[in-house]
Amino acid sequence: MSEQIKPKSRNDRAWEALFEKYDILSHIESHGKFIISASQIKEYREPRLMAKFDHIINLPHIFAKNQIAILPVSRGDYMLSRFKAYQPFEGKNKSITRICLPANLQSLNANHIPSEAIAINCALASGMLADFLEEEVLYATVSGRMGSGRFDFYIQNSLTKAPMTVSVNNSQIEIDAAFEGAYSLSLLEAKRDLSEDFLVRQLYYPYRAWKDRVSKKVRPVFLVYSNGIFSLYEYEFQDPDSYNSLVLLKHKNYSIDDTKITLSDLQPPYENGFYAGCANDCRDYAEGGPLQGWEYEHICAALIHNQRVDKLDVWINRVIFHTASIFVIFSIGMIFIRKKITAISCSKK
């Protein structure tokens, strides 16, 4: 059976046309690099779609085949060369630290995190970032798009392993979030998908842009949110002038426990047949009929909102002497206690 060939994307076709038109491979072989402008790229497709590849797997076919990567060097120019632009994720920590959002927050939902921005907000509000960064107080500062300033750096050739020099002049960078504490400025890059690797530029360019602007330590941090788990990675560039000198300092996983009690947590047992069967067995011995739906909902709502159960005195006798009803009350109470204990334990951290 012949191997199925992956169909070429629009990026694949556009880059192949550019490589042919400007004889890019020959320039790289002769000079070690090729500088291409945004206007040249735009002859075939928008540069914003053609020059951002967050993972090796996203590279166009002609890049991957020739071990070529692309880096921005100014507002309108990019360098193509055989350099080591990506780094594999290497965190081996499998343990998970469980934390909670503040009980009074209503606009953040740990079960609904649709974007990197919301993931960052949850990480801050839950105290996750303060714990990971070991800063008691964090202030959200810079974020968004900005200029990189001027700097030079060395990057490793992916074939020869020899260093080559790259000069950056006010390239556009984007910082997802920055948090300043008493001792450091942490620059966050956030993703909502798991991958084997990441583009070092997303950490290195912001790091170089801010390293000399503040006297505090600048800490590059990667946040990955996937399947309910927040994975935080702190890196350090051991040589600020070397793109490939980053090492992983710390990796930690977190999850946010949902401590809010909702009606969905308190589904009536009779919906699964348990209550109905128990009620039938007890019907001859109970003074009244089974606990009615409105009565069950009434108890649930009261517990959720920490309110007194109205009319409790009216039907407490039939409830406590009805075996099935006792099981229902017990189940509700156990859910209530479990979530309250979790919330209290979170608040003490």
C-alpha positions as CSV (number, residue, x, y, z in Angstrom):
1,M,0.0,0.0,0.0
2,S,1.5,3.3,-1.1
3,E,2.0,6.1,1.5
4,Q,-0.7,8.7,1.3
5,I,0.7,12.1,0.3
6,K,-0.5,15.0,2.4
7,P,-2.2,17.6,0.2
8,K,-0.4,20.9,-0.1
9,S,-1.8,23.9,1.7
10,R,-2.1,27.5,0.3
11,N,1.0,28.3,2.3
12,D,2.9,25.4,0.8
13,R,2.1,26.5,-2.7
14,A,2.8,30.2,-2.1
15,W,6.2,29.5,-0.5
16,E,7.2,27.1,-3.3
17,A,6.4,29.9,-5.8
18,L,8.5,32.4,-3.7
19,F,11.4,30.0,-3.4
20,E,11.4,29.5,-7.2
21,K,11.0,33.1,-8.1
22,Y,13.8,34.4,-5.8
23,D,16.0,31.3,-6.0
24,I,16.0,31.3,-2.2
25,L,17.7,27.9,-1.7
26,S,20.7,29.0,-3.7
27,H,21.0,32.2,-1.7
28,I,20.9,30.2,1.5
29,E,23.5,27.8,0.2
30,S,25.8,30.7,-0.8
31,H,25.3,33.2,1.9
32,G,23.7,31.2,4.7
33,K,20.5,33.3,4.8
34,F,18.0,35.1,2.6
35,I,16.1,38.3,3.6
36,I,12.6,38.5,2.2
37,S,10.3,41.5,2.6
38,A,6.7,41.6,3.5
39,S,5.9,43.1,0.1
40,Q,7.6,40.2,-1.7
41,I,5.6,37.7,0.4
42,K,2.4,39.6,-0.3
43,E,2.8,38.9,-4.0
44,Y,1.3,35.5,-3.2
45,R,-0.4,35.8,0.2
46,E,-0.7,37.9,3.3
47,P,2.5,37.9,5.4
48,R,0.6,37.5,8.6
49,L,-0.5,34.1,7.3
50,M,2.8,33.2,5.7
51,A,5.4,34.0,8.4
52,K,4.0,32.7,11.7
53,F,4.6,29.1,12.6
54,D,4.3,28.4,16.3
55,H,5.4,24.7,16.0
56,I,7.6,22.7,13.7
57,I,4.6,20.8,12.4
58,N,3.2,24.0,11.1
59,L,6.1,24.8,8.8
60,P,5.5,24.7,5.1
61,H,6.7,21.6,3.3
62,I,9.6,23.3,1.6
63,F,10.8,24.6,4.9
64,A,10.7,21.3,6.7
65,K,12.3,19.4,3.8
66,N,15.3,21.8,3.8
67,Q,15.5,22.4,7.6
68,I,14.7,26.1,7.1
69,A,13.0,28.4,9.6
70,I,11.9,32.0,9.5
71,L,12.4,34.9,11.9
72,P,11.3,38.6,11.7
73,V,14.2,41.0,11.8
74,S,12.3,44.3,11.3
75,R,8.8,45.7,10.8
76,G,8.8,44.5,7.2
77,D,11.6,42.0,6.7
78,Y,12.2,38.3,7.6
79,M,15.3,36.1,7.6
80,L,15.1,32.6,6.2
81,S,18.0,30.3,7.2
82,R,18.8,26.9,8.5
83,F,18.7,27.8,12.2
84,K,17.4,26.0,15.3
85,A,14.3,28.2,16.0
86,Y,12.3,25.7,18.0
87,Q,12.6,24.0,21.5
88,P,10.9,20.8,22.7
89,F,8.8,20.9,25.8
90,E,10.7,18.9,28.4
91,G,8.6,19.1,31.6
92,K,8.4,15.8,33.3
93,N,6.4,16.8,36.3
94,K,3.1,14.9,36.3
95,S,1.7,16.0,39.7
96,I,-1.2,18.5,39.8
97,T,-1.7,21.2,42.4
98,R,-5.4,21.9,43.0
99,I,-6.5,25.4,43.6
100,C,-9.8,27.5,43.5
101,L,-11.1,30.7,42.2
102,P,-12.4,33.2,44.8
103,A,-15.9,32.3,45.8
104,N,-17.3,35.8,45.1
105,L,-16.2,35.8,41.4
106,Q,-19.1,35.4,39.1
107,S,-17.6,36.3,35.7
108,L,-14.9,33.6,35.6
109,N,-15.9,30.0,35.1
110,A,-13.2,27.3,35.6
111,N,-15.3,25.0,33.3
112,H,-15.4,27.5,30.4
113,I,-12.1,28.9,29.3
114,P,-12.4,29.7,25.6
115,S,-9.3,31.8,25.1
116,E,-5.7,32.4,26.2
117,A,-6.8,35.7,27.8
118,I,-9.4,34.0,30.0
119,A,-6.9,31.3,30.9
120,I,-4.4,34.0,32.1
121,N,-7.2,35.7,34.1
122,C,-8.0,32.5,35.8
123,A,-4.4,31.8,36.5
124,L,-4.0,35.2,38.2
125,A,-7.3,35.2,40.1
126,S,-6.8,31.7,41.5
127,G,-3.4,32.6,42.9
128,M,-1.8,30.1,40.6
129,L,0.7,32.7,39.2
130,A,1.6,34.0,42.6
131,D,2.3,30.5,43.8
132,F,4.4,29.5,40.7
133,L,6.3,32.8,40.6
134,E,6.7,33.0,44.4
135,E,5.5,36.6,44.4
136,E,3.0,37.6,47.1
137,V,1.5,40.5,45.0
138,L,1.4,40.6,41.2
139,Y,0.4,43.6,39.0
140,A,-0.7,43.2,35.4
141,T,1.5,45.6,33.4
142,V,2.4,45.5,29.7
143,S,0.7,43.4,27.0
144,G,-0.2,43.4,23.3
145,R,1.8,44.4,20.3
146,M,4.9,46.7,20.5
147,G,8.3,47.3,19.0
148,S,11.3,45.1,19.9
149,G,13.9,47.8,19.8
150,R,17.4,47.0,18.5
151,F,19.5,44.0,19.5
152,D,21.8,41.3,18.0
153,F,21.9,37.7,19.0
154,Y,23.5,34.4,18.1
155,I,21.5,31.4,16.9
156,Q,22.6,27.9,16.1
157,N,22.7,26.5,12.6
158,S,20.5,23.4,12.5
159,L,23.0,21.6,10.2
160,T,26.5,22.7,11.3
161,K,25.6,23.6,14.9
162,A,27.8,26.8,14.3
163,P,26.4,30.1,15.7
164,M,25.3,32.8,13.2
165,T,24.5,36.4,14.0
166,V,21.0,37.9,13.6
167,S,20.3,41.7,13.9
168,V,16.8,42.8,14.9
169,N,15.7,46.4,14.3
170,N,12.3,47.2,15.8
171,S,10.5,44.0,14.8
172,Q,6.9,43.7,16.0
173,I,6.5,41.6,19.1
174,E,3.4,40.5,21.1
175,I,3.2,39.9,24.8
176,D,0.2,37.9,26.0
177,A,0.6,39.2,29.5
178,A,3.2,40.6,31.9
179,F,3.1,40.5,35.7
180,E,5.4,42.5,37.9
181,G,6.1,41.6,41.5
182,A,8.5,42.9,44.1
183,Y,11.4,41.0,42.6
184,S,10.7,40.3,39.0
185,L,8.9,41.0,35.8
186,S,7.3,37.8,34.3
187,L,6.5,37.8,30.6
188,L,3.8,35.2,29.6
189,E,3.2,33.4,26.4
190,A,0.0,31.5,26.5
191,K,-1.4,28.6,24.4
192,R,-4.5,26.5,24.5
193,D,-3.1,23.4,22.8
194,L,-0.6,20.8,23.7
195,S,2.4,20.4,21.4
196,E,5.8,18.8,21.3
197,D,7.6,22.0,20.8
198,F,7.4,25.8,20.7
199,L,8.9,28.8,18.9
200,V,11.7,30.2,21.1
201,R,11.2,33.6,19.5
202,Q,7.9,34.0,21.4
203,L,9.9,34.1,24.6
204,Y,13.2,35.5,23.4
205,Y,12.2,38.6,21.6
206,P,10.0,40.0,24.5
207,Y,12.8,39.0,26.9
208,R,15.4,41.0,24.9
209,A,13.0,43.9,24.5
210,W,12.5,44.3,28.3
211,K,15.7,43.0,29.8
212,D,17.4,46.4,29.7
213,R,14.2,48.5,30.4
214,V,13.8,47.3,34.0
215,S,16.3,46.6,36.8
216,K,14.3,43.6,38.0
217,K,14.9,40.1,36.8
218,V,12.9,39.3,33.6
219,R,11.4,35.9,33.6
220,P,10.1,34.2,30.4
221,V,7.1,32.0,31.3
222,F,5.1,29.7,29.1
223,L,1.5,28.9,30.1
224,V,-0.3,26.0,28.4
225,Y,-4.0,25.3,29.1
226,S,-5.4,22.1,27.9
227,N,-8.1,19.6,29.1
228,G,-8.6,21.5,32.4
229,I,-4.9,21.5,33.3
230,F,-2.7,24.7,33.5
231,S,1.0,23.9,32.8
232,L,3.5,26.6,33.7
233,Y,7.1,26.6,32.5
234,E,9.7,29.1,33.6
235,Y,12.8,29.4,31.4
236,E,16.1,31.3,31.7
237,F,18.4,32.4,28.9
238,Q,21.8,31.6,30.4
239,D,23.5,33.8,27.9
240,P,21.2,36.8,27.0
241,D,22.9,37.1,23.6
242,S,22.2,33.5,22.7
243,Y,18.8,32.5,21.3
244,N,19.5,28.8,22.1
245,S,20.7,29.2,25.6
246,L,17.4,28.8,27.3
247,V,17.0,26.2,30.0
248,L,13.9,25.1,31.9
249,L,14.0,26.2,35.5
250,K,10.7,25.1,36.8
251,H,7.5,23.3,35.6
252,K,4.3,22.9,37.5
253,N,0.8,21.7,36.7
254,Y,-2.4,23.1,38.3
255,S,-6.1,22.5,38.1
256,I,-8.9,24.8,39.3
257,D,-11.6,23.0,41.4
258,D,-15.1,24.1,40.9
259,T,-16.5,24.8,44.4
260,K,-19.8,26.4,43.4
261,I,-22.8,24.3,44.1
262,T,-25.4,24.2,41.3
263,L,-28.5,22.3,40.7
264,S,-26.6,20.1,38.2
265,D,-24.5,18.8,41.2
266,L,-27.6,17.9,43.0
267,Q,-29.4,15.7,40.4
268,P,-32.3,13.9,42.1
269,P,-31.5,10.3,42.7
270,Y,-34.9,9.3,41.6
271,E,-33.9,10.2,38.0
272,N,-31.7,7.1,38.1
273,G,-34.3,4.9,39.4
274,F,-32.9,4.6,43.0
275,Y,-35.4,7.0,44.6
276,A,-38.4,5.6,42.9
277,G,-37.5,2.0,44.0
278,C,-36.8,3.1,47.5
279,A,-40.0,5.1,47.7
280,N,-42.1,2.2,46.5
281,D,-40.5,0.0,49.2
282,C,-41.2,2.6,51.9
283,R,-44.6,3.8,50.7
284,D,-46.6,1.6,53.0
285,Y,-44.6,2.8,56.0
286,A,-44.4,6.5,55.2
287,E,-47.1,8.9,56.3
288,G,-46.9,10.8,53.1
289,G,-45.8,10.1,49.5
290,P,-42.3,10.4,48.1
291,L,-40.4,13.7,48.2
292,Q,-41.9,15.8,45.4
293,G,-39.8,17.5,42.7
294,W,-40.6,21.0,43.9
295,E,-39.6,20.0,47.5
296,Y,-36.3,18.6,46.3
297,E,-35.6,21.7,44.2
298,H,-36.5,23.9,47.2
299,I,-33.9,22.2,49.4
300,C,-31.2,22.4,46.7
301,A,-31.8,26.1,46.0
302,A,-31.8,26.9,49.8
303,L,-28.4,25.1,50.3
304,I,-26.9,26.8,47.2
305,H,-27.8,30.3,48.4
306,N,-27.2,29.6,52.1
307,Q,-30.8,30.4,52.8
308,R,-33.2,28.9,55.3
309,V,-35.6,26.3,53.9
310,D,-39.1,27.9,54.0
311,K,-42.0,25.7,55.1
312,L,-39.5,23.3,56.6
313,D,-41.7,23.0,59.8
314,V,-44.6,22.0,57.6
315,W,-43.2,18.9,56.1
316,I,-40.1,18.0,58.2
317,N,-41.9,15.2,59.9
318,R,-42.8,13.4,56.7
319,V,-39.2,13.9,55.3
320,I,-37.3,12.6,58.2
321,F,-39.5,9.6,58.6
322,H,-39.5,8.8,54.9
323,T,-36.5,6.5,54.4
324,A,-36.0,7.5,50.7
325,S,-36.2,11.2,51.6
326,I,-33.5,10.7,54.3
327,F,-31.2,9.3,51.6
328,V,-31.9,12.3,49.4
329,I,-31.2,14.8,52.2
330,F,-28.0,12.9,53.2
331,S,-26.8,13.0,49.5
332,I,-27.4,16.7,49.2
333,G,-25.7,17.4,52.5
334,M,-22.6,15.4,51.6
335,I,-22.2,17.3,48.3
336,F,-22.7,20.5,50.1
337,I,-20.1,19.7,52.8
338,R,-17.6,18.4,50.3
339,K,-17.6,21.5,48.2
340,K,-17.6,23.8,51.3
341,I,-14.6,22.0,52.7
342,T,-12.8,22.3,49.3
343,A,-13.6,26.0,49.2
344,I,-12.3,26.6,52.8
345,S,-9.1,24.7,52.1
346,C,-8.5,26.8,49.0
347,S,-9.1,30.0,50.9
348,K,-6.5,29.1,53.5
349,K,-3.7,28.7,50.9
